[in-house]
Amino acid sequence: MLLTATFIFAFAFGYFQSLFLHIIEILGFRIPSPHIQTDYVTALLWAIALTLLLFVLPLPQNHRKPLLILWAARIGTTLIAMLFYEYKYGLDAYSYFKYSLNDSFIWRVQFGYGTEIISWISWLLNHYLPVNNSYHTLKVIFSFTGLLAAYIFYRGFTLYTQKERISFLYLLGLFPSILFWSSILGKDPVTLLGIAIYSFGVFWLLHAHSPWSLLTIAFGLFLASSIRVWSGLIFLIPLFPVYFKISSHSIFKKLTYTTIITILLLVFSNTFLTEFNIESSTELLTRAQYHSRSWSRGGSGQEVPEFHSFKDMLKFSPKGIFTALFRPLPGEINNFFGVFAGFENLILFILFLYAIYYGSSFIKKDPALLWLGSLILTWAFVYGFISYQNLGSAVRFKLQIMPHLLAFIYLLLQNHRQDKIKSFTRGAQT
C-alpha cells in the first residue's frame, strides 16, 4: 500500500514537476536558500532514504507498518503542509539554516542555550552528511527525530503496561500538535527526544526498578535541559513522591536510588539558579515576574498580572495551569492555525474531563498515573506563567507535555474499561 502510494506520488511529481517546483519556489520565498527547487528535491531523496531505513532497522514486525504510516504522515506534513506555514511566517528555522551555511563553526555553545545548540547541530548535519545546503533536508532530518521521540515514548509506555497498544502509537504519531511541532527545524524535536528518553527511563523504573533506568533518565534530562535549562528541574521533581510510593526494595536500595535522584536534582537546580543568577527568594520572584511578562507580544499576547509575593503566584496558578494545558480555545486566535489549535484543545479538554470523571479513583493505585499526573501539574504550573501571556507560543510549548497528557487520559480510560469488564464478569458469575 505504502509502496503504491509512493509510486503514485513519484509519477504525479514527475508529470507535474515543473508546475510543482514553481509552486515550491513561490511558497518558499522567505527561505534563505539560493536554489529552492534543488533544495526541495534533495529533501525528497532524503525522505525516501529514511523510508528505506525503516525497512532495514531491526524493529518488531508489528511496529514496522505503523511507523511507515506515521513517517508518511510526517513527510506530508514536513514537505507539503508546512510550506504554507513557511510562506506566511518568518521563522527561527531560517536562522538555523543560515548558520549551517557558514564555512566554519565558531564554538560558543553553552549548556542550556538552545538556539546555539540547534545552530551547531544544523551546521554539523550540513557539513558531515550529504545535505547539500538544503533547508528542507534539515527539516526532514529533524522531523525523523520527532518520529523517533514518539516511538521511544511508546516503547516505554508498553514496557510499563506489558501490552502492545498500537492504537496509542497512532495517537502519539498522528495527534496534530505533536505531528506538526515535532517536524520543524528547531528546538522542539530535539527537546521532545530528550523528554521521550527520560520518560522511557521512568516507565522502566516503575516497571523493573532497574538502576540502569536512572542513567536513561539522566541522559534524557541532560539532552532536554541542554535546549531548555529548566527542563531538568521540572521533570525531576515528580519522581520523588512516586518513587517512595512504589518502591518495595530494601532501605539501602531506596536510599541509593533517592541519593542519585537527589544529586541529579541538585545539579539541575544549580544549573538553573546559575543561569538566571538567582541567589534569593526575592530574586526568584523578580525573575518569574520578568519572564512571565516578556512574551506578551503579538496578536495572541495578553499580559500577566504583577506578582508581589509567592501568594500572588499561587492565586494565579489555576488560571495559568489551565492556559498551559488547554488554551487557546475556539475563538481566541482567529487565524487558521489558531482555529485548528482551538478545536484540538477543546476536544482534548473534553476527553480529559471524561477520563478524570470515570477514572480518577485509579490515580493513587497506578504508579504511572501518579507520576504522569504529578508531572503534568508541575509542568503546567511553571509554564502557566509563560503560556498565559502568549497563546500562540502556548501551542508550541505544550509539545513537551502532550505525550504525557495523552498517556494519562489513555491509561485512565483503559483502567475504567477494564474495571467495567471485571464488574460485568463478576456480575455474570453470580
Secondary structure per residue as TSV (DSSP state, phi and psi in degrees):
chain	resnum	aa	ss	phi	psi
A	1	M	-	360.0	-49.3
A	2	L	H	-65.2	-39.9
A	3	L	H	-65.2	-37.6
A	4	T	H	-64.1	-44.6
A	5	A	H	-62.3	-40.1
A	6	T	H	-63.4	-41.2
A	7	F	H	-64.4	-43.1
A	8	I	H	-62.7	-43.2
A	9	F	H	-63.2	-43.4
A	10	A	H	-63.2	-40.1
A	11	F	H	-65.7	-45.7
A	12	A	H	-64.3	-38.8
A	13	F	H	-63.6	-43.1
A	14	G	H	-65.5	-38.8
A	15	Y	H	-71.6	-40.6
A	16	F	T	-106.2	26.5
A	17	Q	H	-54.2	-52.3
A	18	S	H	-64.1	-42.8
A	19	L	H	-65.3	-44.2
A	20	F	H	-62.4	-46.3
A	21	L	H	-68.2	-29.6
A	22	H	H	-66.0	-40.8
A	23	I	H	-64.3	-40.3
A	24	I	H	-58.3	-41.9
A	25	E	H	-66.9	-38.6
A	26	I	H	-66.0	-48.0
A	27	L	H	-68.2	-25.1
A	28	G	T	-99.8	28.1
A	29	F	T	-65.6	-22.5
A	30	R	T	-81.9	-21.4
A	31	I	S	-71.9	125.3
A	32	P	-	-79.2	54.9
A	33	S	-	-112.9	129.9
A	34	P	S	-70.1	-24.2
A	35	H	-	-133.4	79.1
A	36	I	H	-65.9	-31.3
A	37	Q	H	-69.5	-46.9
A	38	T	H	-63.1	-38.2
A	39	D	H	-54.6	-46.9
A	40	Y	H	-70.6	-41.5
A	41	V	H	-63.3	-39.5
A	42	T	H	-59.4	-40.8
A	43	A	H	-64.7	-38.7
A	44	L	H	-60.7	-42.3
A	45	L	H	-63.9	-39.9
A	46	W	H	-65.2	-40.0
A	47	A	H	-61.2	-40.8
A	48	I	H	-66.1	-43.1
A	49	A	H	-61.8	-41.8
A	50	L	H	-70.4	-28.9
A	51	T	H	-63.5	-45.3
A	52	L	H	-63.2	-34.0
A	53	L	H	-60.7	-38.8
A	54	L	H	-64.4	-26.0
A	55	F	H	-73.4	-30.5
A	56	V	H	-101.7	-15.9
A	57	L	S	-64.3	145.5
A	58	P	-	-76.0	72.5
A	59	L	-	-99.0	153.4
A	60	P	-	-56.3	139.2
A	61	Q	H	-59.4	-36.4
A	62	N	H	-77.4	-5.3
A	63	H	H	-96.2	-19.4
A	64	R	H	-64.0	-48.0
A	65	K	H	-62.7	-48.5
A	66	P	H	-58.0	-40.1
A	67	L	H	-66.5	-37.3
A	68	L	H	-65.8	-39.6
A	69	I	H	-65.6	-43.9
A	70	L	H	-65.2	-36.9
A	71	W	H	-68.9	-37.4
A	72	A	H	-61.2	-40.0
A	73	A	H	-64.8	-36.9
A	74	R	H	-69.8	-38.9
A	75	I	H	-60.6	-44.5
A	76	G	H	-61.9	-40.5
A	77	T	I	-67.2	-47.3
A	78	T	I	-71.6	-41.2
A	79	L	I	-103.9	-4.7
A	80	I	I	-125.8	-65.3
A	81	A	I	-60.9	-39.2
A	82	M	H	-70.7	-16.7
A	83	L	H	-59.3	-36.7
A	84	F	H	-74.3	-32.9
A	85	Y	H	-65.1	-43.6
A	86	E	H	-68.5	-30.7
A	87	Y	H	-66.9	-33.9
A	88	K	H	-89.2	-32.7
A	89	Y	-	-121.5	147.4
A	90	G	-	-81.2	131.3
A	91	L	-	-122.7	153.5
A	92	D	H	-61.6	-28.1
A	93	A	H	-55.9	-33.0
A	94	Y	H	-66.4	-34.7
A	95	S	H	-67.8	-41.9
A	96	Y	H	-61.9	-42.0
A	97	F	H	-65.6	-44.1
A	98	K	H	-60.4	-38.1
A	99	Y	H	-65.9	-35.3
A	100	S	H	-67.0	-16.7
A	101	L	T	-82.7	-12.0
A	102	N	S	-60.8	145.0
A	103	D	S	-67.1	-35.7
A	104	S	S	-132.1	158.1
A	105	F	-	-106.9	125.1
A	106	I	-	-90.0	113.3
A	107	W	-	-71.7	109.4
A	108	R	-	-145.4	29.2
A	109	V	-	-76.0	131.5
A	110	Q	-	-126.2	145.9
A	111	F	T	-60.8	129.2
A	112	G	T	92.9	-6.7
A	113	Y	B	-98.5	87.1
A	114	G	H	-59.7	-39.1
A	115	T	H	-60.8	-44.9
A	116	E	H	-66.5	-39.5
A	117	I	H	-68.6	-41.8
A	118	I	H	-67.0	-36.6
A	119	S	H	-61.1	-43.3
A	120	W	H	-64.4	-44.6
A	121	I	H	-61.3	-43.6
A	122	S	H	-61.9	-41.9
A	123	W	H	-63.3	-44.2
A	124	L	H	-62.0	-45.3
A	125	L	H	-61.2	-42.3
A	126	N	H	-71.6	-27.1
A	127	H	H	-99.6	-17.5
A	128	Y	H	-118.7	-0.8
A	129	L	S	-126.2	157.5
A	130	P	T	-74.4	63.1
A	131	V	T	-83.7	-29.3
A	132	N	-	58.2	44.7
A	133	N	S	55.5	40.9
A	134	S	-	-107.7	116.3
A	135	Y	H	-61.3	-47.5
A	136	H	H	-64.3	-30.8
A	137	T	H	-68.6	-43.8
A	138	L	H	-57.8	-39.8
A	139	K	H	-63.8	-40.3
A	140	V	H	-63.7	-41.3
A	141	I	H	-65.1	-43.1
A	142	F	H	-65.4	-35.3
A	143	S	H	-65.4	-38.8
A	144	F	H	-64.8	-35.0
A	145	T	H	-60.8	-41.3
A	146	G	H	-63.0	-39.4
A	147	L	H	-63.1	-43.6
A	148	L	H	-59.8	-40.5
A	149	A	H	-62.4	-46.6
A	150	A	H	-61.2	-39.1
A	151	Y	H	-70.2	-41.0
A	152	I	H	-62.2	-42.2
A	153	F	H	-61.0	-42.9
A	154	Y	H	-62.7	-41.4
A	155	R	H	-64.5	-36.8
A	156	G	H	-65.2	-41.4
A	157	F	H	-60.0	-45.4
A	158	T	H	-73.2	-28.5
A	159	L	H	-61.7	-40.4
A	160	Y	H	-73.6	-46.5
A	161	T	H	-77.9	-19.9
A	162	Q	-	59.8	29.6
A	163	K	S	-141.3	138.9
A	164	E	-	-76.9	125.4
A	165	R	-	-129.7	78.4
A	166	I	H	-60.8	-29.1
A	167	S	H	-60.7	-35.5
A	168	F	H	-71.3	-34.6
A	169	L	H	-61.9	-43.8
A	170	Y	H	-63.2	-39.8
A	171	L	H	-62.0	-45.1
A	172	L	H	-62.9	-44.4
A	173	G	H	-77.4	-25.3
A	174	L	H	-110.4	-4.7
A	175	F	-	-61.4	124.9
A	176	P	H	-51.8	-48.1
A	177	S	H	-69.3	-33.2
A	178	I	H	-68.2	-46.2
A	179	L	H	-59.1	-44.7
A	180	F	H	-75.9	-54.2
A	181	W	H	-75.0	-18.9
A	182	S	T	-93.6	12.1
A	183	S	T	-111.5	2.5
A	184	I	S	-86.7	162.4
A	185	L	S	-84.7	102.3
A	186	G	S	174.8	-162.4
A	187	K	H	-74.1	-29.8
A	188	D	H	-63.9	-45.7
A	189	P	H	-62.0	-37.8
A	190	V	H	-70.9	-42.9
A	191	T	H	-59.9	-44.7
A	192	L	H	-63.2	-36.8
A	193	L	H	-62.1	-45.6
A	194	G	H	-61.1	-43.1
A	195	I	H	-65.8	-37.0
A	196	A	H	-65.8	-41.0
A	197	I	H	-65.1	-43.4
A	198	Y	H	-57.9	-45.8
A	199	S	H	-64.7	-39.3
A	200	F	H	-58.3	-43.9
A	201	G	H	-61.8	-40.0
A	202	V	H	-67.9	-44.5
A	203	F	H	-58.7	-40.2
A	204	W	H	-64.2	-43.6
A	205	L	H	-61.2	-44.7
A	206	L	H	-66.6	-31.3
A	207	H	H	-81.3	-46.4
A	208	A	H	-125.6	-7.3
A	209	H	-	55.9	33.6
A	210	S	-	-75.7	135.4
A	211	P	H	-63.7	-25.3
A	212	W	H	-65.7	-24.5
A	213	S	H	-64.5	-31.2
A	214	L	H	-67.5	-35.6
A	215	L	H	-66.5	-38.5
A	216	T	H	-63.6	-43.9
A	217	I	H	-59.0	-46.9
A	218	A	H	-62.7	-42.4
A	219	F	H	-65.4	-43.6
A	220	G	H	-61.7	-42.3
A	221	L	H	-69.1	-35.6
A	222	F	H	-60.8	-44.4
A	223	L	H	-65.2	-47.2
A	224	A	H	-65.4	-40.8
A	225	S	H	-72.6	-22.4
A	226	S	H	-66.1	-23.1
A	227	I	H	-93.6	-47.5
A	228	R	B	-128.9	108.2
A	229	V	T	-63.0	-24.3
A	230	W	T	-83.1	-7.3
A	231	S	H	-61.0	-40.9
A	232	G	H	-57.6	-42.6
A	233	L	H	-66.2	-46.0
A	234	I	H	-62.4	-44.0
A	235	F	H	-85.7	-14.1
A	236	L	H	-84.8	-38.8
A	237	I	T	-52.6	-43.7
A	238	P	T	-67.1	-10.0
A	239	L	H	-74.2	-27.5
A	240	F	H	-64.0	-57.2
A	241	P	H	-64.0	-34.1
A	242	V	H	-68.0	-45.4
A	243	Y	H	-64.6	-41.7
A	244	F	H	-66.0	-28.3
A	245	K	H	-74.0	-39.0
A	246	I	H	-96.8	-15.4
A	247	S	-	-71.4	128.7
A	248	S	-	-115.9	11.3
A	249	H	S	-74.8	175.1
A	250	S	-	-66.9	164.4
A	251	I	H	-58.3	-38.8
A	252	F	H	-60.7	-46.6
A	253	K	H	-68.0	-38.3
A	254	K	H	-59.1	-47.0
A	255	L	H	-65.3	-37.5
A	256	T	H	-63.4	-50.2
A	257	Y	H	-63.6	-42.8
A	258	T	H	-64.4	-38.0
A	259	T	H	-61.7	-42.9
A	260	I	H	-63.2	-46.1
A	261	I	H	-63.7	-39.2
A	262	T	H	-64.0	-41.6
A	263	I	H	-60.7	-44.1
A	264	L	H	-60.8	-41.6
A	265	L	H	-63.6	-41.8
A	266	L	H	-66.1	-40.1
A	267	V	H	-62.7	-49.2
A	268	F	H	-70.0	-32.7
A	269	S	H	-64.8	-44.8
A	270	N	H	-63.1	-41.2
A	271	T	H	-61.9	-42.3
A	272	F	H	-64.3	-48.3
A	273	L	H	-66.0	-36.8
A	274	T	H	-68.0	-43.2
A	275	E	H	-60.1	-41.9
A	276	F	T	-97.9	6.8
A	277	N	T	55.1	49.5
A	278	I	-	-103.7	122.9
A	279	E	-	-123.9	-4.8
A	280	S	S	-152.0	167.1
A	281	S	H	-64.4	-32.1
A	282	T	H	-64.8	-42.5
A	283	E	H	-67.0	-34.8
A	284	L	H	-62.3	-43.2
A	285	L	H	-64.2	-41.6
A	286	T	H	-63.1	-44.6
A	287	R	H	-65.1	-40.4
A	288	A	H	-61.5	-42.3
A	289	Q	H	-61.4	-45.1
A	290	Y	H	-63.7	-50.0
A	291	H	H	-72.0	-28.2
A	292	S	H	-74.1	-15.2
A	293	R	H	-112.7	-0.2
A	294	S	T	-86.9	-6.2
A	295	W	T	-107.2	0.4
A	296	S	-	-79.6	73.5
A	297	R	-	-141.6	166.3
A	298	G	S	84.9	176.9
A	299	G	T	-67.1	-23.2
A	300	S	T	-104.2	15.8
A	301	G	B	-82.0	146.0
A	302	Q	-	-150.7	142.5
A	303	E	-	-85.6	137.3
A	304	V	-	-80.6	142.3
A	305	P	-	-64.4	158.7
A	306	E	-	-74.2	144.1
A	307	F	-	-110.0	118.7
A	308	H	S	-101.8	-10.4
A	309	S	S	-159.0	168.9
A	310	F	H	-66.8	-25.1
A	311	K	H	-64.0	-38.8
A	312	D	H	-62.6	-39.2
A	313	M	H	-64.9	-40.9
A	314	L	H	-66.5	-37.5
A	315	K	H	-64.2	-36.1
A	316	F	H	-77.7	-23.5
A	317	S	H	-57.3	-39.5
A	318	P	H	-59.0	-41.8
A	319	K	H	-65.3	-41.1
A	320	G	H	-66.3	-41.7
A	321	I	H	-62.3	-45.9
A	322	F	H	-61.8	-40.9
A	323	T	H	-63.7	-45.6
A	324	A	H	-62.1	-33.1
A	325	L	H	-94.3	-33.9
A	326	F	H	-131.5	7.5
A	327	R	-	-114.6	154.4
A	328	P	S	-75.8	148.2
A	329	L	-	-95.8	167.8
A	330	P	T	-53.8	131.7
A	331	G	T	96.3	-9.0
A	332	E	S	-87.2	-30.1
A	333	I	S	-129.3	114.8
A	334	N	-	-100.8	54.8
A	335	N	S	-128.2	177.1
A	336	F	H	-57.1	-49.4
A	337	F	H	-67.0	-36.6
A	338	G	H	-67.8	-41.1
A	339	V	H	-64.5	-43.9
A	340	F	H	-62.9	-45.7
A	341	A	H	-63.6	-36.1
A	342	G	H	-62.0	-45.8
A	343	F	H	-69.6	-35.7
A	344	E	H	-61.6	-44.9
A	345	N	H	-66.6	-36.3
A	346	L	H	-63.6	-45.6
A	347	I	H	-62.9	-42.6
A	348	L	H	-62.6	-41.3
A	349	F	H	-65.3	-42.3
A	350	I	H	-62.7	-44.7
A	351	L	H	-62.6	-39.3
A	352	F	H	-62.8	-47.2
A	353	L	H	-61.5	-42.3
A	354	Y	H	-61.7	-45.2
A	355	A	H	-65.6	-42.9
A	356	I	H	-64.4	-40.7
A	357	Y	H	-62.1	-43.8
A	358	Y	H	-94.1	-18.7
A	359	G	H	-124.5	6.6
A	360	S	G	-61.3	-27.6
A	361	S	G	-67.2	-15.6
A	362	F	G	-88.7	-10.3
A	363	I	T	-62.3	-44.3
A	364	K	T	-71.3	-23.2
A	365	K	T	-85.0	-27.1
A	366	D	-	-107.0	114.1
A	367	P	H	-58.2	-36.8
A	368	A	H	-66.4	-40.1
A	369	L	H	-65.1	-38.6
A	370	L	H	-63.7	-44.5
A	371	W	H	-64.1	-47.3
A	372	L	H	-62.0	-44.6
A	373	G	H	-62.6	-43.6
A	374	S	H	-63.5	-41.5
A	375	L	H	-65.8	-44.9
A	376	I	H	-60.0	-44.2
A	377	L	H	-66.9	-42.0
A	378	T	H	-62.8	-47.9
A	379	W	H	-62.8	-46.2
A	380	A	H	-67.0	-33.4
A	381	F	H	-61.5	-46.3
A	382	V	H	-69.3	-49.0
A	383	Y	H	-76.3	-14.1
A	384	G	H	-60.0	-33.0
A	385	F	H	-72.7	-22.8
A	386	I	H	-94.9	-45.2
A	387	S	H	-65.4	-33.7
A	388	Y	T	-60.3	-35.1
A	389	Q	T	-81.1	-17.0
A	390	N	B	-148.0	99.3
A	391	L	H	-68.2	-25.8
A	392	G	H	-65.7	-44.2
A	393	S	H	-68.8	-31.4
A	394	A	H	-58.3	-36.3
A	395	V	H	-60.3	-41.8
A	396	R	H	-77.5	-40.4
A	397	F	H	-58.9	-35.2
A	398	K	G	-65.8	-15.2
A	399	L	G	-53.7	-35.6
A	400	Q	G	-60.0	-33.6
A	401	I	T	-110.9	-7.8
A	402	M	H	-58.9	-44.1
A	403	P	H	-58.8	-36.4
A	404	H	H	-71.3	-37.8
A	405	L	H	-65.4	-41.8
A	406	L	H	-66.4	-41.1
A	407	A	H	-63.7	-39.4
A	408	F	H	-60.9	-49.3
A	409	I	H	-63.3	-45.1
A	410	Y	H	-61.0	-46.2
A	411	L	H	-66.9	-40.1
A	412	L	H	-59.3	-46.4
A	413	L	H	-68.8	-36.9
A	414	Q	H	-65.8	-42.3
A	415	N	H	-63.3	-40.7
A	416	H	H	-63.7	-42.3
A	417	R	H	-63.9	-45.2
A	418	Q	H	-65.1	-36.4
A	419	D	H	-65.4	-38.7
A	420	K	H	-64.6	-40.4
A	421	I	H	-64.0	-43.2
A	422	K	H	-63.4	-42.0
A	423	S	H	-63.1	-41.2
A	424	F	H	-65.5	-41.0
A	425	T	H	-65.6	-42.3
A	426	R	H	-63.9	-39.5
A	427	G	H	-65.0	-38.4
A	428	A	H	-68.8	-35.7
A	429	Q	H	-69.3	-32.6
A	430	T	-	-83.1	360.0
